[in-house]
């Protein structure tokens, strides 16, 4: 049971692999390189800057606090211009997609972890 808990819970991951790129025009181009994040970098961060038809995608390892801070100040106007930030740490290469609702996976995993903890006690 403890092994299942360790494998499923994102908080106990010893290292995380993320896609990394700097200023790529497309998501496919950005997903060509990976990196193993070293502590305290425990989160994959994706930033998409948009201005008209121009896009710049940056993916990197980050700390959870840094990524959440960047996500809290990100904004996109009604024309779609601005920047969007996504943070994930649920599994290796979790930042495959563009900025989307990665929080659904985190919520599900945390729920499973809590249930496993309750069952273990």
VMD Tcl script that builds the backbone (N, CA, C; Angstrom):
set m [mol new atoms 363]
animate dup $m
set s [atomselect $m all]
$s set {name element resname resid chain x y z} {
  {N N UNK 1 A 0.830 -1.187 0.000}
  {CA C UNK 1 A 0.000 0.000 0.000}
  {C C UNK 1 A 0.874 1.250 0.000}
  {N N UNK 2 A 1.926 1.239 0.800}
  {CA C UNK 2 A 2.806 2.400 0.865}
  {C C UNK 2 A 3.485 2.648 -0.473}
  {N N UNK 3 A 3.855 1.594 -1.164}
  {CA C UNK 3 A 4.475 1.738 -2.478}
  {C C UNK 3 A 3.519 2.415 -3.455}
  {N N UNK 4 A 2.250 2.022 -3.434}
  {CA C UNK 4 A 1.249 2.652 -4.300}
  {C C UNK 4 A 1.147 4.132 -3.968}
  {N N UNK 5 A 1.135 4.464 -2.692}
  {CA C UNK 5 A 1.070 5.857 -2.258}
  {C C UNK 5 A 2.261 6.644 -2.800}
  {N N UNK 6 A 3.447 6.093 -2.663}
  {CA C UNK 6 A 4.646 6.791 -3.129}
  {C C UNK 6 A 4.649 6.988 -4.635}
  {N N UNK 7 A 4.103 6.030 -5.368}
  {CA C UNK 7 A 4.084 6.133 -6.823}
  {C C UNK 7 A 3.042 7.122 -7.332}
  {N N UNK 8 A 1.929 7.264 -6.638}
  {CA C UNK 8 A 0.832 8.089 -7.133}
  {C C UNK 8 A 0.855 9.530 -6.654}
  {N N UNK 9 A 1.492 9.813 -5.565}
  {CA C UNK 9 A 1.384 11.146 -4.972}
  {C C UNK 9 A 2.467 12.075 -5.496}
  {N N UNK 10 A 2.061 13.232 -6.058}
  {CA C UNK 10 A 3.028 14.138 -6.667}
  {C C UNK 10 A 3.983 14.770 -5.675}
  {N N UNK 11 A 3.613 14.870 -4.416}
  {CA C UNK 11 A 4.470 15.516 -3.439}
  {C C UNK 11 A 5.699 14.706 -3.083}
  {N N UNK 12 A 5.736 13.427 -3.434}
  {CA C UNK 12 A 6.863 12.592 -3.064}
  {C C UNK 12 A 7.753 12.263 -4.263}
  {N N UNK 13 A 7.539 12.929 -5.359}
  {CA C UNK 13 A 8.356 12.690 -6.543}
  {C C UNK 13 A 9.770 13.181 -6.263}
  {N N UNK 14 A 10.756 12.334 -6.514}
  {CA C UNK 14 A 12.134 12.712 -6.245}
  {C C UNK 14 A 12.699 13.617 -7.321}
  {N N UNK 15 A 12.315 13.412 -8.553}
  {CA C UNK 15 A 12.723 14.306 -9.632}
  {C C UNK 15 A 11.622 14.302 -10.682}
  {N N UNK 16 A 11.646 15.321 -11.505}
  {CA C UNK 16 A 10.599 15.509 -12.498}
  {C C UNK 16 A 11.261 15.879 -13.814}
  {N N UNK 17 A 10.831 15.248 -14.891}
  {CA C UNK 17 A 11.313 15.611 -16.221}
  {C C UNK 17 A 10.312 16.555 -16.860}
  {N N UNK 18 A 10.817 17.623 -17.470}
  {CA C UNK 18 A 9.964 18.610 -18.138}
  {C C UNK 18 A 10.475 18.846 -19.550}
  {N N UNK 19 A 9.553 19.207 -20.440}
  {CA C UNK 19 A 9.969 19.735 -21.732}
  {C C UNK 19 A 10.550 21.115 -21.480}
  {N N UNK 20 A 11.625 21.440 -22.191}
  {CA C UNK 20 A 12.256 22.753 -22.035}
  {C C UNK 20 A 12.525 23.360 -23.404}
  {N N UNK 21 A 12.294 24.659 -23.504}
  {CA C UNK 21 A 12.595 25.400 -24.727}
  {C C UNK 21 A 12.579 26.881 -24.390}
  {N N UNK 22 A 13.161 27.675 -25.264}
  {CA C UNK 22 A 13.116 29.121 -25.054}
  {C C UNK 22 A 12.673 29.789 -26.338}
  {N N UNK 23 A 11.568 30.450 -26.258}
  {CA C UNK 23 A 11.044 31.264 -27.354}
  {C C UNK 23 A 10.792 30.472 -28.633}
  {N N UNK 24 A 10.114 29.341 -28.508}
  {CA C UNK 24 A 9.722 28.559 -29.684}
  {C C UNK 24 A 8.409 29.091 -30.237}
  {N N UNK 25 A 8.233 28.958 -31.538}
  {CA C UNK 25 A 7.023 29.468 -32.188}
  {C C UNK 25 A 5.845 28.501 -32.069}
  {N N UNK 26 A 6.121 27.199 -31.953}
  {CA C UNK 26 A 5.047 26.212 -31.867}
  {C C UNK 26 A 5.290 25.266 -30.696}
  {N N UNK 27 A 4.217 24.656 -30.231}
  {CA C UNK 27 A 4.321 23.687 -29.154}
  {C C UNK 27 A 5.128 22.464 -29.599}
  {N N UNK 28 A 4.929 22.033 -30.831}
  {CA C UNK 28 A 5.657 20.871 -31.351}
  {C C UNK 28 A 7.164 21.137 -31.363}
  {N N UNK 29 A 7.546 22.327 -31.776}
  {CA C UNK 29 A 8.959 22.723 -31.780}
  {C C UNK 29 A 9.503 22.760 -30.352}
  {N N UNK 30 A 8.665 23.184 -29.444}
  {CA C UNK 30 A 9.072 23.330 -28.048}
  {C C UNK 30 A 9.275 21.979 -27.364}
  {N N UNK 31 A 8.609 20.949 -27.820}
  {CA C UNK 31 A 8.674 19.637 -27.178}
  {C C UNK 31 A 9.799 18.758 -27.718}
  {N N UNK 32 A 10.858 19.350 -28.204}
  {CA C UNK 32 A 11.975 18.583 -28.746}
  {C C UNK 32 A 13.036 18.241 -27.702}
  {N N UNK 33 A 13.073 18.990 -26.595}
  {CA C UNK 33 A 14.099 18.766 -25.570}
  {C C UNK 33 A 13.457 18.559 -24.209}
  {N N UNK 34 A 14.084 17.705 -23.411}
  {CA C UNK 34 A 13.616 17.484 -22.046}
  {C C UNK 34 A 14.767 17.727 -21.081}
  {N N UNK 35 A 14.396 17.928 -19.830}
  {CA C UNK 35 A 15.398 18.156 -18.792}
  {C C UNK 35 A 14.899 17.542 -17.497}
  {N N UNK 36 A 15.801 16.943 -16.739}
  {CA C UNK 36 A 15.456 16.473 -15.404}
  {C C UNK 36 A 15.632 17.640 -14.448}
  {N N UNK 37 A 14.556 18.024 -13.789}
  {CA C UNK 37 A 14.602 19.154 -12.861}
  {C C UNK 37 A 15.332 18.733 -11.587}
  {N N UNK 38 A 16.157 19.620 -11.086}
  {CA C UNK 38 A 16.888 19.379 -9.849}
  {C C UNK 38 A 16.259 20.206 -8.738}
  {N N UNK 39 A 16.110 19.613 -7.558}
  {CA C UNK 39 A 15.532 20.338 -6.425}
  {C C UNK 39 A 16.311 21.618 -6.176}
  {N N UNK 40 A 15.665 22.710 -5.886}
  {CA C UNK 40 A 14.273 22.866 -5.486}
  {C C UNK 40 A 13.300 23.067 -6.655}
  {N N UNK 41 A 13.751 22.865 -7.876}
  {CA C UNK 41 A 12.872 23.016 -9.038}
  {C C UNK 41 A 12.025 21.757 -9.159}
  {N N UNK 42 A 10.751 21.857 -8.786}
  {CA C UNK 42 A 9.875 20.693 -8.675}
  {C C UNK 42 A 8.627 20.792 -9.542}
  {N N UNK 43 A 8.615 21.732 -10.482}
  {CA C UNK 43 A 7.422 22.016 -11.279}
  {C C UNK 43 A 7.825 22.327 -12.715}
  {N N UNK 44 A 7.004 21.881 -13.653}
  {CA C UNK 44 A 7.191 22.266 -15.057}
  {C C UNK 44 A 6.366 23.526 -15.306}
  {N N UNK 45 A 7.003 24.551 -15.852}
  {CA C UNK 45 A 6.310 25.809 -16.126}
  {C C UNK 45 A 6.302 26.068 -17.625}
  {N N UNK 46 A 5.130 26.452 -18.137}
  {CA C UNK 46 A 4.973 26.832 -19.538}
  {C C UNK 46 A 4.460 28.261 -19.581}
  {N N UNK 47 A 5.129 29.095 -20.372}
  {CA C UNK 47 A 4.707 30.482 -20.566}
  {C C UNK 47 A 4.479 30.686 -22.055}
  {N N UNK 48 A 3.313 31.210 -22.403}
  {CA C UNK 48 A 3.024 31.533 -23.800}
  {C C UNK 48 A 2.742 33.025 -23.890}
  {N N UNK 49 A 3.626 33.743 -24.583}
  {CA C UNK 49 A 3.436 35.168 -24.853}
  {C C UNK 49 A 2.846 35.304 -26.240}
  {N N UNK 50 A 1.778 36.077 -26.364}
  {CA C UNK 50 A 1.097 36.254 -27.646}
  {C C UNK 50 A 0.942 37.736 -27.946}
  {N N UNK 51 A 1.276 38.106 -29.172}
  {CA C UNK 51 A 1.045 39.457 -29.669}
  {C C UNK 51 A 0.605 39.324 -31.118}
  {N N UNK 52 A -0.680 39.475 -31.343}
  {CA C UNK 52 A -1.223 39.292 -32.693}
  {C C UNK 52 A -1.023 37.861 -33.146}
  {N N UNK 53 A -0.374 37.691 -34.301}
  {CA C UNK 53 A -0.101 36.346 -34.824}
  {C C UNK 53 A 1.210 35.766 -34.310}
  {N N UNK 54 A 1.943 36.518 -33.512}
  {CA C UNK 54 A 3.237 36.062 -33.002}
  {C C UNK 54 A 3.071 35.380 -31.653}
  {N N UNK 55 A 3.726 34.225 -31.512}
  {CA C UNK 55 A 3.718 33.496 -30.244}
  {C C UNK 55 A 5.143 33.142 -29.875}
  {N N UNK 56 A 5.423 33.204 -28.605}
  {CA C UNK 56 A 6.702 32.743 -28.073}
  {C C UNK 56 A 6.384 31.829 -26.894}
  {N N UNK 57 A 6.799 30.579 -27.008}
  {CA C UNK 57 A 6.535 29.588 -25.964}
  {C C UNK 57 A 7.839 29.278 -25.240}
  {N N UNK 58 A 7.782 29.330 -23.921}
  {CA C UNK 58 A 8.929 28.999 -23.082}
  {C C UNK 58 A 8.484 27.910 -22.116}
  {N N UNK 59 A 9.258 26.838 -22.035}
  {CA C UNK 59 A 8.999 25.758 -21.081}
  {C C UNK 59 A 10.270 25.537 -20.289}
  {N N UNK 60 A 10.107 25.363 -18.971}
  {CA C UNK 60 A 11.287 25.212 -18.123}
  {C C UNK 60 A 10.930 24.563 -16.799}
  {N N UNK 61 A 11.965 24.135 -16.085}
  {CA C UNK 61 A 11.803 23.683 -14.712}
  {C C UNK 61 A 11.693 24.925 -13.832}
  {N N UNK 62 A 10.876 24.831 -12.803}
  {CA C UNK 62 A 10.648 25.967 -11.921}
  {C C UNK 62 A 10.319 25.445 -10.530}
  {N N UNK 63 A 10.374 26.321 -9.553}
  {CA C UNK 63 A 9.832 25.953 -8.244}
  {C C UNK 63 A 8.329 26.176 -8.292}
  {N N UNK 64 A 7.606 25.451 -7.484}
  {CA C UNK 64 A 6.151 25.586 -7.455}
  {C C UNK 64 A 5.751 27.021 -7.106}
  {N N UNK 65 A 6.427 27.624 -6.129}
  {CA C UNK 65 A 6.086 28.986 -5.705}
  {C C UNK 65 A 6.322 29.994 -6.822}
  {N N UNK 66 A 7.438 29.862 -7.530}
  {CA C UNK 66 A 7.734 30.781 -8.630}
  {C C UNK 66 A 6.705 30.651 -9.734}
  {N N UNK 67 A 6.358 29.426 -10.078}
  {CA C UNK 67 A 5.390 29.210 -11.156}
  {C C UNK 67 A 4.015 29.744 -10.771}
  {N N UNK 68 A 3.588 29.457 -9.561}
  {CA C UNK 68 A 2.280 29.962 -9.118}
  {C C UNK 68 A 2.259 31.485 -9.089}
  {N N UNK 69 A 3.368 32.096 -8.686}
  {CA C UNK 69 A 3.448 33.555 -8.686}
  {C C UNK 69 A 3.322 34.120 -10.087}
  {N N UNK 70 A 4.024 33.497 -11.040}
  {CA C UNK 70 A 3.941 33.944 -12.438}
  {C C UNK 70 A 2.530 33.741 -12.983}
  {N N UNK 71 A 1.909 32.626 -12.634}
  {CA C UNK 71 A 0.553 32.346 -13.119}
  {C C UNK 71 A -0.454 33.344 -12.553}
  {N N UNK 72 A -0.224 33.784 -11.325}
  {CA C UNK 72 A -1.178 34.705 -10.695}
  {C C UNK 72 A -1.137 36.098 -11.307}
  {N N UNK 73 A -0.031 36.453 -11.954}
  {CA C UNK 73 A 0.067 37.786 -12.566}
  {C C UNK 73 A -0.098 37.747 -14.081}
  {N N UNK 74 A -0.227 36.565 -14.653}
  {CA C UNK 74 A -0.384 36.446 -16.110}
  {C C UNK 74 A -1.760 36.946 -16.526}
  {N N UNK 75 A -1.824 37.521 -17.723}
  {CA C UNK 75 A -3.125 37.991 -18.211}
  {C C UNK 75 A -3.143 38.031 -19.733}
  {N N UNK 76 A -4.316 37.781 -20.270}
  {CA C UNK 76 A -4.546 37.827 -21.714}
  {C C UNK 76 A -5.742 38.741 -21.937}
  {N N UNK 77 A -5.614 39.696 -22.867}
  {CA C UNK 77 A -6.724 40.616 -23.114}
  {C C UNK 77 A -7.755 39.988 -24.049}
  {N N UNK 78 A -8.805 40.740 -24.336}
  {CA C UNK 78 A -9.911 40.214 -25.144}
  {C C UNK 78 A -9.488 39.876 -26.571}
  {N N UNK 79 A -8.392 40.461 -27.047}
  {CA C UNK 79 A -7.889 40.163 -28.390}
  {C C UNK 79 A -6.964 38.944 -28.388}
  {N N UNK 80 A -6.698 38.383 -27.198}
  {CA C UNK 80 A -5.818 37.221 -27.105}
  {C C UNK 80 A -4.362 37.572 -26.913}
  {N N UNK 81 A -4.057 38.840 -26.711}
  {CA C UNK 81 A -2.673 39.273 -26.501}
  {C C UNK 81 A -2.333 39.247 -25.012}
  {N N UNK 82 A -1.103 38.899 -24.711}
  {CA C UNK 82 A -0.649 38.857 -23.329}
  {C C UNK 82 A 0.117 37.583 -23.073}
  {N N UNK 83 A 0.136 37.171 -21.804}
  {CA C UNK 83 A 0.834 35.923 -21.505}
  {C C UNK 83 A -0.009 35.030 -20.618}
  {N N UNK 84 A 0.161 33.738 -20.839}
  {CA C UNK 84 A -0.520 32.710 -20.058}
  {C C UNK 84 A 0.547 31.803 -19.464}
  {N N UNK 85 A 0.346 31.408 -18.229}
  {CA C UNK 85 A 1.319 30.570 -17.529}
  {C C UNK 85 A 0.612 29.330 -17.002}
  {N N UNK 86 A 1.242 28.180 -17.192}
  {CA C UNK 86 A 0.710 26.915 -16.697}
  {C C UNK 86 A 1.773 26.230 -15.856}
  {N N UNK 87 A 1.353 25.637 -14.748}
  {CA C UNK 87 A 2.251 24.915 -13.850}
  {C C UNK 87 A 1.744 23.483 -13.696}
  {N N UNK 88 A 2.649 22.520 -13.722}
  {CA C UNK 88 A 2.245 21.136 -13.460}
  {C C UNK 88 A 3.399 20.377 -12.834}
  {N N UNK 89 A 3.059 19.395 -12.033}
  {CA C UNK 89 A 4.070 18.514 -11.434}
  {C C UNK 89 A 3.489 17.128 -11.176}
  {N N UNK 90 A 2.473 16.774 -11.957}
  {CA C UNK 90 A 1.760 15.520 -11.727}
  {C C UNK 90 A 2.506 14.293 -12.224}
  {N N UNK 91 A 3.280 14.446 -13.283}
  {CA C UNK 91 A 4.023 13.320 -13.843}
  {C C UNK 91 A 5.090 13.860 -14.794}
  {N N UNK 92 A 6.030 13.012 -15.147}
  {CA C UNK 92 A 7.084 13.420 -16.076}
  {C C UNK 92 A 6.485 13.913 -17.383}
  {N N UNK 93 A 7.057 14.982 -17.900}
  {CA C UNK 93 A 6.662 15.590 -19.177}
  {C C UNK 93 A 5.194 16.024 -19.170}
  {N N UNK 94 A 4.720 16.457 -18.018}
  {CA C UNK 94 A 3.326 16.904 -17.898}
  {C C UNK 94 A 3.058 18.184 -18.676}
  {N N UNK 95 A 4.111 18.894 -19.077}
  {CA C UNK 95 A 3.922 20.147 -19.820}
  {C C UNK 95 A 3.960 19.925 -21.330}
  {N N UNK 96 A 3.466 18.782 -21.774}
  {CA C UNK 96 A 3.412 18.467 -23.199}
  {C C UNK 96 A 2.500 19.425 -23.951}
  {N N UNK 97 A 1.314 19.647 -23.413}
  {CA C UNK 97 A 0.324 20.484 -24.090}
  {C C UNK 97 A 0.580 21.954 -23.833}
  {N N UNK 98 A -0.149 22.757 -24.577}
  {CA C UNK 98 A -0.126 24.189 -24.308}
  {C C UNK 98 A -0.800 24.442 -22.980}
  {N N UNK 99 A -0.851 25.703 -22.585}
  {CA C UNK 99 A -1.493 26.061 -21.325}
  {C C UNK 99 A -2.933 25.584 -21.359}
  {N N UNK 100 A -3.288 24.748 -20.406}
  {CA C UNK 100 A -4.647 24.221 -20.324}
  {C C UNK 100 A -4.979 23.944 -18.872}
  {N N UNK 101 A -6.023 23.202 -18.646}
  {CA C UNK 101 A -6.467 22.958 -17.273}
  {C C UNK 101 A -5.730 21.764 -16.687}
  {N N UNK 102 A -4.498 21.979 -16.248}
  {CA C UNK 102 A -3.710 20.907 -15.649}
  {C C UNK 102 A -4.120 20.665 -14.205}
  {N N UNK 103 A -4.886 21.584 -13.635}
  {CA C UNK 103 A -5.260 21.441 -12.240}
  {C C UNK 103 A -6.208 20.272 -12.021}
  {N N UNK 104 A -6.932 19.819 -13.056}
  {CA C UNK 104 A -7.827 18.675 -12.905}
  {C C UNK 104 A -7.040 17.437 -12.505}
  {N N UNK 105 A -5.882 17.229 -13.135}
  {CA C UNK 105 A -5.068 16.060 -12.824}
  {C C UNK 105 A -4.514 16.152 -11.404}
  {N N UNK 106 A -4.085 17.335 -11.001}
  {CA C UNK 106 A -3.548 17.520 -9.663}
  {C C UNK 106 A -4.610 17.223 -8.622}
  {N N UNK 107 A -5.815 17.721 -8.829}
  {CA C UNK 107 A -6.905 17.484 -7.887}
  {C C UNK 107 A -7.211 15.996 -7.769}
  {N N UNK 108 A -7.256 15.300 -8.883}
  {CA C UNK 108 A -7.520 13.864 -8.864}
  {C C UNK 108 A -6.428 13.122 -8.102}
  {N N UNK 109 A -5.167 13.426 -8.372}
  {CA C UNK 109 A -4.072 12.742 -7.687}
  {C C UNK 109 A -4.072 13.044 -6.195}
  {N N UNK 110 A -4.340 14.283 -5.823}
  {CA C UNK 110 A -4.380 14.615 -4.405}
  {C C UNK 110 A -5.516 13.879 -3.704}
  {N N UNK 111 A -6.646 13.739 -4.368}
  {CA C UNK 111 A -7.764 12.995 -3.800}
  {C C UNK 111 A -7.380 11.534 -3.582}
  {N N UNK 112 A -6.733 10.931 -4.560}
  {CA C UNK 112 A -6.283 9.541 -4.434}
  {C C UNK 112 A -5.285 9.415 -3.287}
  {N N UNK 113 A -4.368 10.367 -3.179}
  {CA C UNK 113 A -3.372 10.326 -2.103}
  {C C UNK 113 A -4.033 10.400 -0.733}
  {N N UNK 114 A -5.001 11.278 -0.587}
  {CA C UNK 114 A -5.697 11.412 0.693}
  {C C UNK 114 A -6.439 10.125 1.032}
  {N N UNK 115 A -7.112 9.544 0.045}
  {CA C UNK 115 A -7.821 8.281 0.280}
  {C C UNK 115 A -6.856 7.174 0.684}
  {N N UNK 116 A -5.708 7.103 0.024}
  {CA C UNK 116 A -4.721 6.083 0.379}
  {C C UNK 116 A -4.186 6.296 1.789}
  {N N UNK 117 A -3.961 7.548 2.152}
  {CA C UNK 117 A -3.500 7.834 3.511}
  {C C UNK 117 A -4.544 7.422 4.544}
  {N N UNK 118 A -5.802 7.729 4.270}
  {CA C UNK 118 A -6.870 7.363 5.196}
  {C C UNK 118 A -7.002 5.852 5.321}
  {N N UNK 119 A -6.845 5.145 4.215}
  {CA C UNK 119 A -6.947 3.687 4.233}
  {C C UNK 119 A -5.750 3.068 4.950}
  {N N UNK 120 A -4.597 3.712 4.854}
  {CA C UNK 120 A -3.373 3.176 5.450}
  {C C UNK 120 A -3.389 3.314 6.967}
  {N N UNK 121 A -4.058 4.323 7.490}
  {CA C UNK 121 A -4.077 4.561 8.947}
  {C C UNK 121 A -5.072 3.726 9.644}
}
mol reanalyze $m
mol bondsrecalc $m
mol representation Tube
mol addrep $m
